[in-house]
Amino acid sequence: MRLDHFMARANALYYANHDPFADFTTAPEIAQMFGEILGAWSATVWRQMGGPSPMLWVEAGPGRGTLMTDATRALTRVAPAFLDAARLHLVETSPRLRALQARSLPHATWHAGLETLPPGPLILLANEFLDALPIRQFVRRGQGFTERHVEAGQFTEHAGSPPLPLPETVPEGAVIELNEAALAFTTALAQRIAQQGGAALLLDYGPAQSAAGESLQALHAGAPADPLVNPGAADLTAHVDFARLADAARAAGAMVRGPLPQGALLERLGLYVRAGRLAAGTSPRQALGIMQAAQRLAAPERMGSMFKAIVLHHPSLPTPPGFEA
Ligand code: SAH
């Protein structure tokens, strides 16, 4: 089976049957500040758009629904007009996670992909969504490439031609990953933004520059596992190729800013100020917990530099908050 088909099946099985958050932790699950900051970001972008109403507020791959829950709560007092205008739409394929999301976000509408979203300007957020989408892997052999398949828990190599030109200068045996699903999602999103307006903030794990190398990984109970055995038991992810996605989004007509390290973005959006404010009213022990959570999200040696953000936006909008040069 081709690797992307294997990964798609394994993850569909995994997300249908497991609580992913027993196996890994994500930024919104680490601190409510993450969702609160992205909520404030959404409200600011909405004002930059001229405050359209109604406006689609979309999250792709919402997991437990924590990000949007925190964002909504934070905006209730400070941006009620935004919440009045916002129609919440969630792109999620797992029935199990949809049910979980409905508990805290009962007013949302669910979609399996972008295609079924109603027309209109949108603000889309996605955290650790693209890294869960299936990848293909190609191996440099002689003057060409083979494609990796998975058979009985092992990689096999098959003749196959890459659907896009791959770098020719990589050494024999080097692996090049291609995330077609992420490219298709980003291209469709960029086209929609170019035609109907809005902005999308995509946060994920990956390098700023495209590079050869394999990044497919499985996490089970917080520890690395073999991605090829026991499909469906572990979450499979791969690094997001931000440079390639940015090129595709530009070609589709959107403005693109970033990638920016997650730490830099969160700091610019006031993470430490917010943490200080939150901590001020609490016990010393709680205050320490809040400051440590902020550091975990933003410090370069924690999540601050391996995680990155790009924003796609309509060319008529000013640079979205946090992405100013
Ligand atoms: N954003 C959340 C969850 C990340 S886990 C957080 O940061 O905590 C990845 C999420 O993407 C899960 O909700 C998973 O069910 C969803 N997902 C994975 N593949 C998908 C696909 N092809 N289409 C829609 N959602 C998908």
Residues whose N, C-alpha, C, O or C-beta is under 5 A from the ligand:
A	BS01	SAH	Y15 T26 A27 P28 A60 G61 P62 G63 V91 E92 T93 S94 L97 A112 N127 E128 F129 A132
